[in-house]
């Protein structure tokens, strides 16, 4: 990760960590980087979520982009996967999504997407960071990037047609009518609010929508995939067949079955893996997960005869593994699910469509589709430490971790990892019994504290 850009873009509190000046400078840079330095106009497509600050950042990016001669194509409020889709199919130089995903409204972020619809490569984000720091020499410049004048100034194009084409693409992926299916959609007062209902109603579902009244301040507030209890109650009270919850930019989806039980990303990966294997389309007979996936998923995959890969936490690493090996399904427990035949990034609405397809193909409820996977109780605690590396290298801490692993054996799992953005160590345990998982986590944390590291 760089100074500003992490695994999911440049993110921070609006006008504190991430300012409108940063947005203006990023716009200036990509206008020059993709255009003026190549002797032509850059073409950049831009989307945003519903945060109040998204409009400020949008205007700042567009001002910078057009000032250096780039053309800005505006999708307005839309999802991250829609920006990735439009960037790829309409041959844009770059896509920009303004969103802080599942974070509260006071945060925001700028995600850069390459011409293939993928998260931007490290080399390009490093160049953006050098520009933000005024390191012009690193970019081969003697001073700031030149501004355009006269008819070389960039244009602003209303490109809502691109978003509409993405909606049409999602609808085209369904092979069933959803008539007589009662579906709940929790849009988190975010990007999905004006897309998810359109898709499901076009497919014939009886659609019940929650949290689709964004006011700029209520995105993710007690709503969506990070606060799913409201959808659970709604599904039960209204006797729905299924519910889907998205996050702020709709690149995640968690589901709720007809019994009000949460179907998380691990169970979704299991359902898709079994479905694709049944159809003879599971490339390499493998799915891709992260180290945070539940041990119950791996036991269920073993039982189903499906192999798996593990990556670091982050959908970017899942996608990279999938591309390198040609795999077709992967994701995270949090609901980032990537289906490489259809998308280059996690897509919450696409995920919900494919779950509907699996239900209708098999003529089974969602609970039945994942009945053979049992998630183990999981305990995760964060410990603020003075030196993450010192914790990792401490002999007594390592001995405590090894002891917990030996105690659990094949009936559980221990994971101790560093946060990528904070001075925090994350200690996670899974076991057949919740008390056993809690005891393992607490024992390790006690040693970290006893060693004076926390």
TORLO-649783 format. One line per field, with one value per residue (C-alpha): residue in one letter; residue number from 1; x, y, z. Coordinates in pm, whole numbers, padded with zeros to 5 digits. Example, Ala and Ser with C-alpha at 12.3 -4.5 7.8 and 13.67 -1.06 7.14 Angstrom:
REM TORLO-649783
aa <- (A, S)
i <- (1, 2)
east <- (01230, 01367)
north <- (-00450, -00106)
up <- (00780, 00714)
//
This chain:
REM TORLO-649783
aa <- (X, X, X, X, X, X, X, X, X, X, X, X, X, X, X, X, X, X, X, X, X, X, X, X, X, X, X, X, X, X, X, X, X, X, X, X, X, X, X, X, X, X, X, X, X, X, X, X, X, X, X, X, X, X, X, X, X, X, X, X, X, X, X, X, X, X, X, X, X, X, X, X, X, X, X, X, X, X, X, X, X, X, X, X, X, X, X, X, X, X, X, X, X, X, X, X, X, X, X, X, X, X, X, X, X, X, X, X, X, X, X, X, X, X, X, X, X, X, X, X, X, X, X, X, X, X, X, X, X, X, X, X, X, X, X, X, X, X, X, X, X, X, X, X, X, X, X, X, X, X, X, X, X, X, X, X, X, X, X, X, X, X, X, X, X, X, X, X, X, X, X, X, X, X, X, X, X, X, X, X, X, X, X, X, X, X, X, X, X, X, X, X, X, X, X, X, X, X, X, X, X, X, X, X, X, X, X, X, X, X, X, X, X, X, X, X, X, X, X, X, X, X, X, X, X, X, X, X, X, X, X, X, X, X, X, X, X, X, X, X, X, X, X, X, X, X, X, X, X, X, X, X, X, X, X, X, X, X, X, X, X, X, X, X, X, X, X, X, X, X, X, X, X, X, X, X, X, X, X, X, X, X, X, X, X, X, X, X, X, X, X, X, X, X, X, X, X, X, X, X, X, X, X, X, X, X, X, X, X, X, X, X, X, X, X, X, X, X, X, X, X, X, X, X, X, X, X, X, X, X, X, X, X, X, X, X, X, X, X, X, X, X, X, X, X, X, X, X, X, X, X, X, X, X, X, X, X, X, X, X, X, X, X, X, X, X, X, X, X, X, X, X, X, X, X, X, X, X, X, X, X, X, X, X, X, X, X, X, X, X, X, X, X, X, X, X, X, X, X, X, X, X, X, X, X, X, X, X, X, X, X, X, X, X, X, X, X, X, X, X, X, X, X, X, X, X, X, X, X, X, X, X, X, X, X, X, X, X, X, X, X, X, X, X, X, X, X, X, X, X, X, X, X, X)
i <- (1, 2, 3, 4, 5, 6, 7, 8, 9, 10, 11, 12, 13, 14, 15, 16, 17, 18, 19, 20, 21, 22, 23, 24, 25, 26, 27, 28, 29, 30, 31, 32, 33, 34, 35, 36, 37, 38, 39, 40, 41, 42, 43, 44, 45, 46, 47, 48, 49, 50, 51, 52, 53, 54, 55, 56, 57, 58, 59, 60, 61, 62, 63, 64, 65, 66, 67, 68, 69, 70, 71, 72, 73, 74, 75, 76, 77, 78, 79, 80, 81, 82, 83, 84, 85, 86, 87, 88, 89, 90, 91, 92, 93, 94, 95, 96, 97, 98, 99, 100, 101, 102, 103, 104, 105, 106, 107, 108, 109, 110, 111, 112, 113, 114, 115, 116, 117, 118, 119, 120, 121, 122, 123, 124, 125, 126, 127, 128, 129, 130, 131, 132, 133, 134, 135, 136, 137, 138, 139, 140, 141, 142, 143, 144, 145, 146, 147, 148, 149, 150, 151, 152, 153, 154, 155, 156, 157, 158, 159, 160, 161, 162, 163, 164, 165, 166, 167, 168, 169, 170, 171, 172, 173, 174, 175, 176, 177, 178, 179, 180, 181, 182, 183, 184, 185, 186, 187, 188, 189, 190, 191, 192, 193, 194, 195, 196, 197, 198, 199, 200, 201, 202, 203, 204, 205, 206, 207, 208, 209, 210, 211, 212, 213, 214, 215, 216, 217, 218, 219, 220, 221, 222, 223, 224, 225, 226, 227, 228, 229, 230, 231, 232, 233, 234, 235, 236, 237, 238, 239, 240, 241, 242, 243, 244, 245, 246, 247, 248, 249, 250, 251, 252, 253, 254, 255, 256, 257, 258, 259, 260, 261, 262, 263, 264, 265, 266, 267, 268, 269, 270, 271, 272, 273, 274, 275, 276, 277, 278, 279, 280, 281, 282, 283, 284, 285, 286, 287, 288, 289, 290, 291, 292, 293, 294, 295, 296, 297, 298, 299, 300, 301, 302, 303, 304, 305, 306, 307, 308, 309, 310, 311, 312, 313, 314, 315, 316, 317, 318, 319, 320, 321, 322, 323, 324, 325, 326, 327, 328, 329, 330, 331, 332, 333, 334, 335, 336, 337, 338, 339, 340, 341, 342, 343, 344, 345, 346, 347, 348, 349, 350, 351, 352, 353, 354, 355, 356, 357, 358, 359, 360, 361, 362, 363, 364, 365, 366, 367, 368, 369, 370, 371, 372, 373, 374, 375, 376, 377, 378, 379, 380, 381, 382, 383, 384, 385, 386, 387, 388, 389, 390, 391, 392, 393, 394, 395, 396, 397, 398, 399, 400, 401, 402, 403, 404, 405, 406, 407, 408, 409, 410, 411, 412, 413, 414, 415, 416, 417, 418, 419, 420, 421, 422, 423, 424, 425, 426, 427, 428, 429, 430, 431, 432, 433, 434, 435, 436, 437, 438, 439, 440, 441, 442, 443, 444, 445, 446, 447, 448, 449, 450, 451, 452, 453, 454)
east <- (00000, 00111, 00099, -00255, -00394, -00473, -00616, -00946, -00844, -00772, -01007, -01052, -01271, -01404, -01208, -00987, -00782, -00924, -00987, -01141, -00790, -00676, -00968, -00885, -00520, -00613, -00843, -00565, -00319, -00534, -00636, -00269, -00154, -00409, -00435, -00206, 00115, -00005, -00112, -00486, -00784, -00833, -01173, -01268, -01599, -01702, -01957, -02041, -02242, -02500, -02279, -02315, -01941, -01952, -02089, -01806, -01543, -01713, -01705, -01345, -01228, -01414, -01268, -00915, -00972, -01118, -00855, -00586, -00791, -00969, -01332, -01548, -01839, -02080, -02271, -02394, -02511, -02425, -02247, -01877, -01927, -02123, -01825, -01597, -01838, -01877, -01503, -01434, -01709, -01691, -01311, -01250, -00894, -00988, -01284, -01331, -01569, -01629, -01727, -01616, -01812, -01948, -01797, -02016, -02125, -01848, -01586, -01534, -01292, -01162, -01122, -00936, -01024, -00809, -00927, -00998, -01240, -00999, -00866, -00578, -00227, 00033, 00257, -00015, -00131, 00234, 00251, -00065, 00087, 00410, 00202, 00003, 00332, 00466, 00742, 00735, 01087, 00973, 00724, 00976, 00831, 01009, 00700, 00326, 00130, 00027, -00329, -00536, -00661, -00904, -01069, -00828, -01027, -01210, -01581, -01838, -02078, -02394, -02354, -02653, -02702, -02395, -02557, -02877, -02681, -02531, -02882, -02976, -02670, -02768, -03121, -02983, -02793, -03109, -03247, -03558, -03860, -03881, -04258, -04416, -04083, -04105, -03771, -03646, -03376, -03184, -03010, -02825, -02941, -02651, -02566, -02811, -03118, -03205, -03076, -03166, -03543, -03534, -03350, -03567, -03897, -03793, -03736, -04086, -04015, -04252, -04001, -03989, -03729, -03573, -03338, -03374, -03424, -03073, -03035, -02657, -02613, -02784, -02577, -02503, -02669, -02826, -02877, -02731, -02487, -02311, -02638, -02842, -03074, -03337, -03358, -03373, -03677, -03837, -03802, -03964, -04243, -04339, -04292, -04044, -03863, -03526, -03361, -03046, -02845, -02591, -02327, -02286, -02140, -02312, -02001, -02101, -02406, -02516, -02836, -03109, -03291, -03663, -03606, -03436, -03089, -02789, -02618, -02273, -02003, -01861, -02196, -02247, -01908, -02012, -02344, -02177, -01894, -02140, -02359, -02069, -01926, -02266, -02274, -01915, -01805, -01592, -01253, -00977, -01237, -01136, -01278, -01074, -01116, -00926, -00763, -01071, -01310, -01467, -01327, -01681, -01654, -01338, -01488, -01799, -01587, -01384, -01707, -01826, -01496, -01410, -01058, -00973, -00707, -00648, -00529, -00467, -00774, -00901, -01105, -00817, -00602, -00885, -00926, -00551, -00541, -00843, -00689, -00351, -00505, -00817, -01059, -01420, -01548, -01398, -01471, -01476, -01689, -01802, -01991, -01743, -01810, -01637, -01775, -01510, -01732, -01951, -01749, -01402, -01497, -01736, -02092, -02366, -02663, -02503, -02443, -02809, -02921, -02698, -02831, -03184, -03077, -02934, -03257, -03473, -03242, -03250, -03609, -03479, -03493, -03179, -03159, -03157, -02882, -02640, -02772, -02464, -02231, -02209, -02020, -01809, -01842, -01587, -01435, -01233, -01074, -00849, -00553, -00394, -00017, 00294, 00483, 00309, 00636, 00748, 00428, 00484, 00844, 00779, 00859, 00601, 00326, 00418, 00422, 00071, -00051, 00109, -00042, -00391, -00354, -00243, -00536, -00792, -00636, -00862, -01169, -01080, -00850, -00635, -00537, -00325, -00266, -00170, -00412, -00302, -00415, -00397, -00151, -00368, -00322, -00631, -00668, -00927, -01029, -01287, -01396, -01692, -01787, -01798, -01646, -01343, -01287, -01316, -01071, -00810, -00837, -00820, -00519, -00322, -00422, -00322, 00028, 00053, -00036, 00191, 00482, 00417, 00329, -00025)
north <- (00000, 00355, 00675, 00764, 00466, 00141, -00178, -00001, 00347, 00673, 00671, 00894, 01142, 01399, 01727, 01593, 01305, 01325, 01681, 01850, 01970, 01607, 01536, 01835, 01730, 01370, 01497, 01719, 01434, 01173, 01430, 01480, 01120, 00964, 01248, 01544, 01346, 01116, 01398, 01332, 01385, 01156, 00986, 00921, 00792, 00896, 00761, 00837, 00711, 00905, 01070, 01445, 01487, 01275, 01573, 01795, 01540, 01476, 01843, 01879, 01579, 01700, 02049, 01909, 01661, 01912, 02172, 01945, 01860, 01541, 01465, 01365, 01127, 01147, 00839, 01029, 00812, 00454, 00144, 00064, -00242, -00033, 00203, -00097, -00238, 00088, 00160, -00177, -00207, 00154, 00162, 00448, 00526, 00524, 00501, 00687, 00585, 00822, 00612, 00485, 00164, 00043, 00329, 00597, 00905, 01128, 00921, 00907, 00764, 00783, 00452, 00443, 00174, 00080, 00042, -00330, -00250, -00363, -00185, 00039, -00105, -00004, 00171, 00416, 00485, 00544, 00806, 00971, 00979, 01133, 01408, 01469, 01514, 01754, 01515, 01629, 01503, 01145, 01194, 01345, 01693, 02021, 02167, 02118, 01957, 02210, 02340, 02324, 02639, 02728, 02436, 02197, 02227, 01910, 01852, 01725, 01464, 01342, 00966, 00823, 00603, 00407, 00331, 00227, -00009, -00169, -00223, -00389, -00611, -00733, -00810, -01005, -01243, -01397, -01703, -01734, -01520, -01420, -01404, -01512, -01468, -01232, -01055, -00803, -00554, -00349, -00078, 00080, 00426, 00397, 00334, 00045, 00253, 00341, 00024, -00288, -00236, -00166, -00493, -00716, -00567, -00603, -00972, -01005, -01030, -00897, -00654, -00505, -00231, -00104, 00189, 00345, 00707, 00855, 01202, 01231, 01146, 00809, 00583, 00255, 00392, 00088, -00047, -00271, -00559, -00430, -00397, -00689, -00751, -00514, -00716, -01041, -00918, -00781, -01111, -01301, -01053, -01031, -01400, -01330, -01596, -01424, -01092, -00925, -00656, -00435, -00197, 00172, 00122, -00216, -00421, -00647, -00863, -01068, -01269, -01367, -01696, -01757, -01838, -01506, -01662, -01478, -01634, -01473, -01460, -01799, -01969, -01784, -01909, -02261, -02235, -02100, -02355, -02646, -02501, -02445, -02789, -02944, -02760, -02858, -02493, -02477, -02400, -02603, -02743, -02457, -02152, -01864, -01745, -01528, -01635, -01500, -01757, -01986, -02333, -02459, -02352, -02558, -02866, -02834, -02785, -03095, -03291, -03161, -03252, -02888, -02751, -02398, -02130, -01878, -01519, -01220, -01026, -00799, -00864, -00727, -01025, -01266, -01123, -01133, -01502, -01573, -01399, -01566, -01913, -01877, -01946, -01838, -01778, -01628, -01384, -01282, -01364, -00999, -01049, -00937, -01210, -01215, -01412, -01365, -01470, -01167, -00903, -00785, -00680, -00773, -00691, -00715, -00702, -00956, -01183, -01163, -01243, -01551, -01668, -01634, -01836, -02112, -02125, -02150, -02390, -02632, -02556, -02516, -02252, -02059, -02236, -02572, -02468, -02404, -02659, -02880, -02605, -02532, -02220, -02262, -02001, -01728, -01478, -01184, -00923, -00630, -00534, -00191, -00240, -00023, -00234, -00490, -00647, -00694, -00888, -01111, -01185, -01233, -01591, -01607, -01480, -01735, -02010, -01906, -01918, -02259, -02389, -02274, -02436, -02765, -02754, -02704, -02948, -03016, -02893, -02523, -02254, -01967, -01663, -01372, -01100, -00735, -00464, -00302, 00047, 00068, -00018, -00319, -00695, -00899, -01226, -01469, -01818, -02064, -02370, -02603, -02424, -02046, -02063, -02248, -01988, -01705, -01877, -01918, -01553, -01423, -01641, -01498, -01139, -01189, -01287, -00985, -00759, -00941, -00887, -00511, -00497, -00359)
up <- (00000, -00068, 00129, 00022, -00170, 00009, -00134, -00198, -00312, -00129, 00167, 00472, 00653, 00407, 00419, 00697, 00556, 00205, 00089, -00213, -00300, -00321, -00553, -00775, -00798, -00882, -01157, -01297, -01294, -01469, -01732, -01812, -01756, -01990, -02235, -02275, -02232, -02513, -02739, -02720, -02493, -02196, -02163, -01801, -01664, -01312, -01066, -00704, -00410, -00210, 00055, 00081, 00022, -00297, -00490, -00368, -00466, -00800, -00895, -00779, -00982, -01290, -01253, -01241, -01521, -01765, -01670, -01815, -02124, -02020, -02102, -01804, -01860, -01567, -01448, -01139, -00847, -00936, -00809, -00814, -01037, -01285, -01321, -01376, -01636, -01829, -01820, -01978, -02237, -02358, -02377, -02134, -02031, -01667, -01432, -01104, -00826, -00536, -00236, 00103, 00058, 00394, 00599, 00764, 00569, 00709, 00526, 00153, -00098, -00452, -00635, -00965, -01219, -01518, -01877, -01822, -01541, -01270, -00964, -01064, -01072, -00813, -01068, -01168, -00812, -00717, -00993, -00859, -00511, -00642, -00804, -00487, -00301, -00565, -00669, -01029, -01102, -01038, -01320, -01559, -01517, -01448, -01285, -01251, -01533, -01801, -01808, -02124, -02294, -02570, -02742, -02571, -02247, -02153, -02195, -01943, -02082, -01910, -01947, -01764, -02070, -01957, -01623, -01799, -02022, -01712, -01572, -01900, -01877, -01530, -01646, -01943, -01715, -01572, -01746, -01527, -01458, -01092, -01101, -00772, -00589, -00291, -00259, -00002, -00100, 00160, -00040, 00257, 00139, -00101, -00464, -00513, -00430, -00789, -00957, -00753, -00759, -01135, -01201, -00984, -01093, -01458, -01387, -01243, -00870, -00609, -00464, -00115, -00075, 00248, 00304, -00041, 00065, 00073, 00222, 00204, 00572, 00617, 00392, 00580, 00894, 01062, 00713, 00448, 00466, 00778, 00975, 00848, 01144, 01003, 00682, 00880, 01071, 00755, 00569, 00855, 00921, 00554, 00472, 00192, -00007, 00025, 00110, -00017, 00161, -00016, 00114, 00027, -00321, -00383, -00448, -00157, -00101, 00197, 00180, 00423, 00370, 00413, 00781, 00851, 00873, 00728, 00428, 00430, 00165, 00262, 00213, -00115, -00239, -00137, -00326, -00640, -00623, -00604, -00878, -01117, -01043, -01115, -01450, -01536, -01532, -01215, -01366, -01204, -00962, -00729, -00559, -00419, -00060, 00186, 00511, 00695, 00547, 00805, 00862, 00806, 00442, 00390, 00552, 00332, 00020, 00109, 00144, -00196, -00363, -00438, -00390, -00281, -00269, 00012, -00033, 00190, 00300, 00021, -00292, -00497, -00394, -00464, -00814, -00886, -00792, -01010, -01311, -01269, -01250, -01462, -01176, -01211, -00856, -00543, -00268, 00094, 00395, 00395, 00068, -00198, -00453, -00791, -01083, -01349, -01640, -01576, -01389, -01293, -00942, -00664, -00767, -00507, -00745, -00978, -00678, -00579, -00935, -00947, -00610, -00747, -01052, -00830, -00627, -00938, -01123, -00830, -00724, -00370, -00100, -00013, 00324, 00150, -00093, 00192, 00441, 00409, 00527, 00899, 01003, 01315, 01593, 01527, 01770, 01639, 01865, 01781, 02000, 01964, 01985, 01981, 01725, 01502, 01392, 01754, 01824, 01525, 01631, 02003, 02110, 02392, 02163, 01899, 02163, 02273, 01913, 01855, 02179, 02081, 01739, 01896, 02140, 01862, 01616, 01316, 01503, 01488, 01357, 01486, 01280, 01406, 01152, 01126, 01023, 00700, 00804, 01185, 01468, 01543, 01567, 01485, 01677, 01544, 01654, 01527, 01723, 01758, 02078, 02115, 02464, 02332, 02060, 02314, 02549, 02273, 02166, 02523, 02607, 02313, 02393, 02758, 02647, 02413, 02707, 02953, 02716, 02724, 02356, 02395)
//
